[in-house]
Amino acid sequence: MGSPLPHHGKPPDAIVVGSGITGGWAAKELCERGLQVLLLERGPNVVHGVDYVTEHLAPWMMPFRGKIDRRRAIEHQPIQSKCYACDEYASHFFVDDRQHPYESDASRPFSWIRGYQLGGRSITWGRQVYRWSDLDFKANAMDGNGIPWPISYADIASWYDHVEDVIGVSGNRDGVPELPDGRFLPPMPLTPVEMALQTRLQTSFAGRRLISGRVAVLTVPHRGRAACHYCGPCERGCSLGAYFSSLSSTLPAAKRTGNLQIRTDTIVERVLFDPSLGRATGVAVIDASTHAREILCAPLIFLCASTLASTQILLNSRSETFPGGLGNSSGTLGRYLMDHAMFRAVAAEAPGFEDWTVFGQRPSGFYIPRFRNRDGHSTDFLRGYAYQGGSFRSSWARGLQGSDFGVPAKERMSRLGPWNIWVSGFGECLPRRDNAVTLSDGPADTWGLPRLKISFAWGENEFRMAEDAALEADLMLAAAGFKTTRNVSDDPIAQGGLAVHEMGTARMGDDRTQSVLNKWNQVHDAPNVFVTDGACMASSACQNPSLTYMALTARAATHAATLYKQGRL
């Protein structure tokens, strides 16, 4: 089976696969509990601050003025460039689609947005963090879509506290039952336009609230990290560490223990399982550069490679014991893929605020929590949606939209542009068995591994939700006196994957015949293997999921360390 990799003279107690949001948390929690941890990242090393090479470059310093090179995007990043953050400044933090292919049905397409480097997508994520409530954890059991969650809000509430204390979340204690309050730093202020909409919702729409976005960006110094100075382009990397990433927070914390070793450019091929022990024994890996293969052993394995990447590893961990992949005795591995239904954004002009402007670029906006189906089923769709939005004064780019030229155009452009406001809904996706990923029978990838095949489609429930969200957005903006200018997209829902909130495919559950993981994120069939990224989710709610991933990871890692020290793993 090979020998363990030397680790400061000691073999690793745990192997963590992936260095993004959940991998960083797994490494931190395990290291701080005295375990020797080997963290594996398939992409290259990134040094915090040093490798944020475009962080403060101005548009005129970029060949394409910050817009992505369309020719290069078509050739190398046709999928990644669909993500707003994959522009000329940050495209190097997204994979080359040609080097990392996957398959997707033309009739059921899915855009897999990925970042393979140390820190993963924690460098480029949107940083919105919201707790789930029991409205979300109990939804499956209430309406029969999906299987019951094996945990409730009470099981995870203290772990939300723990995570928020570390990452730093700016926000208000708003008293919204469906969106539990957390441990917050001072919020980022709303603009006058947003406050006007906030007031109108309170007076004209019962049960609706507009609140400051809760975001993992510091408004005051916190745990050795500096406060945000509102420069704006967070997806390029933040050398201050003002926003949370594994590079700025969890990995440094793990390193300080002296218990962490990081190995980059190391692709995990499969998890090794010994049927006589009923346990995993390690992982088979491939050097990304030389393609050399190796076996690394450890008694504890954490898969945190991202939703689809972790499931791809499990599917490829086939054996006589598990011909359908490790942990797939239930037949649900790869099934029930979800993403948030990202609805067509609605934009409006906001007259009457011309004497106000903003300085700097606030890396947040506002949030309108879910208001549909909170107290039972009262619409023609199940579950609900929430809105995210923001307001701004039109930039110099508005000059491209006018029909005037010469002196009139110069006079118009010499004045600040009008205020605009936008809202976009994020709806819950119901878990469906036929939204699934499998291993392709077609050509292997560059490293000889089976490609992932993704099949995903929105259901009637999501389309009904999208229609309602668009109508209600129009009504709310009009009630505030704003003039709707356009819908940002003709499609009612963005293509699956573009919310970059993919979840499911190795779901948690008490019933091992219907799930892959137990309530502690352990693989039912291999209890020393834990999966704590988005693959574990049994439903999607409508809130951004990263805070829940982190809380589940911290909870699982603490449980694993306890069991390991007791000799039970």
N, C-alpha and C positions, 0 to 999 in steps of 0.2 A: 504493500500500500504506500510505500514511500516513507520519507522521514519528515518530521516537522521542520519548518524553517527556523533557524536560530533567531532568537529574539532577545537581544541584550544578554545572551548566554542562557536564556530560558525559552522553552517551547511556548507557543501561544496557547492561552486558555480558550481564546475565542477568535474566530475569523469573522470580520464584518465585511460584507460585499457591498460596495457603494459608499461614496463620500459626500453625498448631497445632504438634504435636510434631515432625513432619518438616519443615514449612515453616520453622520457627525454626532447625532444624539446617542446612538447606540454605543459608539466608541467612547464618548464622554462618560456615560453612566457606568459602563463596564469598567473602564479604567479607574474611575474614582472609587469603585468598590474593590479595587485591588487586583483585578484580572489583567493578565498580559494579553493585549489585543493586537492582532495583525489586521490592518485595514487594507482592502484591495480596491483599487480604482482602475478601470479599464482604459481611461484616458490619460493624457500627460499631466505633469505637475503644473500647478499654478501657485505662484507665491503671492500672498495677500499684499495688495498695494503695488508691488513691483510690476506685476504682469497685467495691471489694468492700463494698458498702453494707450487707450483712447479716452481715458476718463475725463479730462478737461480740455480736449481739443475742440476748437471752434469749427463751425461748418466750412469756413474758407480754408481751413488747414487740411481738409479731406478732399480727395480727387473727385468724389461724387457729391460733395457738400452734405455728407451724412446720409444721403439716400443710397440704398443698396445698388450695387452694380448689377443691372438687370441681366446682362449677358451672363455674368458669372452665376447669378442666382438661378437662371434657367438651367445652366449646365451642372452646377454643383449643389444648389440648395433650393430646388423647386418646392419642396415641402416645408423646410424650415423657414423660408422667407415669407410664408403665410402668417407667421407670428410677428406681431407688431415690433417686438424687441430685436428681431433679427435684421438689423439695418447695417449700414457700412461701419458703424462704430462697434457693434457687438456681434457681428456674424461669426467671428472666430470662437465665440462661446457656444456655437451650435454646430451640430455634426454636418459633415459632408454627406448628403444623401446618396451620392454615387458610391461612396466607400462603405456605407452602412445601409444597404437596401433591405426592404421588407416587402411583403405582398399585401395588397388590399383589393377586394372586389370592386370593380368599376361601378357596380350598382349599389354597393354598400361601403363607400370609401371612409377612410379614417386617416387623419393627418397626425403622425406620431412626431411630436416635437421633442428633441433630445439635446442634451449638452454633456458630452463625454470629456470631462476634465476633473481634476481635483476640485471639489466644491460643487460639481454637478450643476443642476439648475438653481441651486441656492444663490448663485451669482446673479441670475437674470430673472428670478421670480417676481411676482407682482406685490408681495409682502402684505397682502390683506389677510387678516387673521380674526376669525370669529369662532366662538364656541358653538357646539351643538347643544341642544336641549333634549329632554325626553320626548318632545314632539317629534324629533328626528329619530332617536334611538328606538322608539316604540312604534314607528310608522309601519314597518313591515308586518309586525304582529297584528296591528289594528286593521289593515286593509287586505292582508293576505298576499301582497306582492313581495316576493323574496322570502327569506327565512328570518325568524326573530333574531335580533341582535343578542349575543350572550352577555352583554353588559348594558348598564344604564348610565345616566348622567352621574349618579352618585359614585359609580365605580371609577370615574375618570376626572371628576371635578378637582380633586387635590393635585392631579397631574397637570391639569390645565394651569393651576396656580404655579406649580413648579416651573413649567416651561415659560410662562409669562414673566416670572421673576428673572429668568436668565436672558431671554431674548430681548426684553424691553418692548412693550406695546403701548403706543400712544392712543388714547381714547377716553371717552366719558363713561361714567356709570349711568346708564340711561334708563334702567328699570324696565327693560322690555323682557317679559317672561320667556318668550320664544328665542331670545338671544341673550343668554346669561351674561351678566357683568363679570369682569375679570379684574386682574391687578394691573392698573393702568398708570402710565406716565401721563403728563398733561397732554390734552388732545391738540391736534393741528386745527386751527380755527377755520370756520366756515367763511365763505365770502358773503358780501351783502346780498348777492343774487340767491345764493343757497339759503340764507336765512329767510329771505322773502318766501321761497318755496316751502321752507320748514313751517313758517307761520300759517301759510295757506292750508297745508295738510292738516295741521292741528285744528283749524277752525271749520274746514269743509269736508274732511274725509275722516270719519270716525275710525279709530283703531289703526291709523297709519302714522308713522313717525319718520322723520328725516333726522339722521344722526351723523356725527363726524365719523369718517371711515376709521376703523380700528386697524392700525398698520404697524408692522414690526420695524419701525423707524424711530430713532430716539429724538425726543424733543428736549431732553436734558442729558448731561453726561451720565453714563450708566455702566457699571462694572468694567471700568477702564476704557470704554468706548466713548468717542466724542458725539455730541449732538449734531443733528443734521443742520447743514447751512444752506439747504434749499437750492443746491445747484441743479438738481433735476434729473440728470440722465443716470438713474440708478442701475439700469441694466448693463452699464459698462464696467461695473465694479465700483466699490466705495472704499478708498484707502483709509478713510476715517473709521470705518466700521460702524457708521451711523445706522445702517440697516443691518438686520441679522442675516448672516450667512454662516455656513459651517466653517469657512475660512477665517471669519472674524471672531467667532465665538466658541463653538463646541470643539472644533479640532484643536485650537490652542489650549483649551481647558484640559482636553485629554492628554496633550503633549506634556503639560506641566506636571502630570503625575509620574512621568518617566515610564509609563506602562504601554505606550503606544508606538507601534512601528507602522509606517505607511509605505505601501508598495504601489506605484503607479504603472501604467502601461501593462496591466495584467488583467487579461480577460478570463472570467470564470466560465468554464465550459459546462460543468455539471457538479452536482453534489454527490459524493460517494456514500453508499449505504451498505452496512454490513447486516444481512438478515439474521445472522446468528446472535448479534447483539441487540437488534431492533433499534439501532442508532446509526446516525451519520458519522463518518470518520474523518471527513475532510472534503476538499474540493480539488477538482482537476482544473488547471489553469493553462493559459497560452500567453506567451510573451507577444505583445502587440507588434513589436518590431521584428523580432527574429522568428516568430512562429514556433519557438521551442515550447514543448509541453512539459508539465511538471505536476506533481501531486503535493499538496500542502495539507497537513493534518492538524486537527484541533478537535477537542471534545464538544465545542459549542459553535454553532454557525448562525449568523444573523444575515438574512437576505434583505438588503436595503438598496437594491440597484435601481429602483423605480418600478412602478406597477407592472409594466409589460416586460421589462428586462428580468425582473425576479421570476415572473411566471415562465418566461422563456427558459431560464436556467432549470426550473423544476420540471418543465415538460421534457427538456433534454436529458434529465437525470433518469433515463429509462433503464430498467433492469428486468430480470426474470421476476423479481418480487413486485415491481411496479412498471409493467409494460406501457402504461399510459402516462408515466412520469411520476416522480417522487411525490407522495402525498395525494395521489389521485385515486385512491380506492373508492371515493364517492362518485367519481366521474364528473366532478364539477370544476376541476382545475382548468383554467382557461375560459370558463363560462362566466356569464353575467358581467360583462364589461360595461362600464358606465363612464360618462363624462357629463359635465354640466351643459345643459342646453343654453347656449349663449344667444340671446334673442337680438333681433335687429335693434340697433340703437336709434333713439329719436333725439333730434337736435332742435333747438329753438333759439331765437333771438330774445334778449331780455332788455327791453328799453327802460329808460328811467334811472339808470345807474352810471351815467356818463361821468359823474364827478368822482367815481371810485376807480382805482386801479390796483394792481398787485405788483409786488417786487419779489423776485426769485421764483422758483418753480416748486410748488408744494407737491411732494410725492405721495399724495393721497387725494381724497375727494369726499363725497358723502355716500351714505348707505341708507336705503329704505328697507327695513327688515320685512320678512314675509308677513303678509296680511291675509292671504287666502287659506281657507280650510284649516284654520287654527283650532276651532272648536267643533270639529266634525266636518263632514263632507257637504259643502254648500255650493259647489260649482259643477260644471260638466267635465272637470278633470280632477285627478287625485293629486295630493301633495301641494306644493306651492313654489313660489319664486320670490326673489328679492331683487332690488335694483342697486346698481352702483352707478355713480355719475360724478360730474364735476362741472365747473364753470370757468370761463376764461375770457379775456379780451382778445379779439381777433388779431392775428399776427400779420406780418408783412406779406404772408402768402395770399392774403385776400386780394392783393393787387392783380393776381392772375384771373380773378373772377369778374372784374369790372369790364364794361364795354367802352369806357372812356380811355383817352390817352392824352399825352402832352400835358399842358398846364393843369387842366381839370383833374387828371389822374394824380399829378404831383400834389395838388392841394388836398385831395382826398386822402392820399397816403401820408401826408404830413400830420394828420390827426390820428389819435388812438382809435382803433377799430371798435365796433360795438361789442357788447357782452353777449356771449353765447353760453348755453347750458345744454348738457346732453345727459341722457339716462339710458342704461342698457340693462335688461333683465337677465338673471341667471336662474334657470329653472332646474328643479330636481328631475333626474333621469331615473325612470323605473328600472329595476334589474330584470333583464330578459335573458333567457338561456341562449337564444340564438345570436346574441351579441357576444362574440367569442373570438379567441385567438387560438391558433393551432400551429404546429410545425409544418412548414411547407415540404412537399415532396420534390420541389424543383431544385435548381442549382443552389449549392451551398454558398455561404458568404466568403469573404476574403480569407477567413481563418478556418475554413472547412466546416463551419457550423451551420445547422439548418436555419434558414430564414424564418422569421415569424410571419404568419399569415393572419391578417386582421379582417374581421367581417363585422360591420357595425351599421345600424340604421336607427334613426329616431322613430318613435312610435306615435300613434294618434294622440296619446296623452300629452306628449311634449308639444305637438303642433297646436292643440287646443290651448295649452298654457301660453304659447307664444302669441296667439291671437289676442288673448285676454291681456297680456302684458303690454302689447303695443297700444291697445285701446286705452288702458288705464294710464299709460304714460302720457298720451295725448291729452286726456282729460285733466290730469294733474298739472301739466305745464300750462294748459289754457286757463285753468282756474287761477293760476298765479299771475296771469296777464302776459305770459310769454307767447310769442308767435312761432309755432312750429315751422321750421324751414325745410326739413327733409328727413327722410329715413336714411341712415348711413349705408344700409345695404338693402338690396331687393329681396334677399333670401330671409325668410322668417326666422330661421335658426342657422347659425354658422355650422360648417361641417364638423362632424365628430372629431375630437382631438384638439380643436383650436382654442378651447377654453384652457387647455393644458392642465386639466383636473381629472385625468383618467384614473379610474378606480375599479376595484373588483378584480375578478379572475382567480383569486385564491382566498375566498371569503371566510370570515369567522362564523362560528356557530356551535351550539351545544350538541347538535345532532351530527355525528361524524359521517353519517350516510348522505348528508346534504351539504357538507362544508369541508374545507381543507384545514382550517385552523381552529383551535379552541379559544377560549376567552382570554388566554394569556398570549395569543399570537403564536402558539406552538403548533407545528404540523402534527395533526392527529397521529399520522403513521410514523413519524420520526420526531419524538418530543425534544430532541436537542437541536432542532432546526426551528428558528423563529423567522417570521416574515412580518415586518412592521411598516412597510411602505404602503402606498395606496392599494396594492393588491389585496390587502386584508379586508377591505371595506365591504359590508353587506348591503349598504344602500348609500346614496350619494348626498342626501339632504340638498339644500340649495346654497349653503354657506361655503366659502372657500375652505378646502379641506386640510391645508397644511398644518394648522395648529393641532388638529385632531391626530394627524399622523405623528407629530412630535410627542404629544401626550401619551399616545399608545406605545410609542417606542420607549420612552422613559419608563413607563410602567412595566413593559415586557422585560427590559434590560435589568431592572431592579429585581424582578421575579426570577429571571434566569440566574443572576449572580447569587441570589439566596439559595436556589436549588443546587447550583454548582458547588457552593461551599459546603452544603449539607451532603454532598456525594450522591445526589439524586439525579444527576444528568451524566 
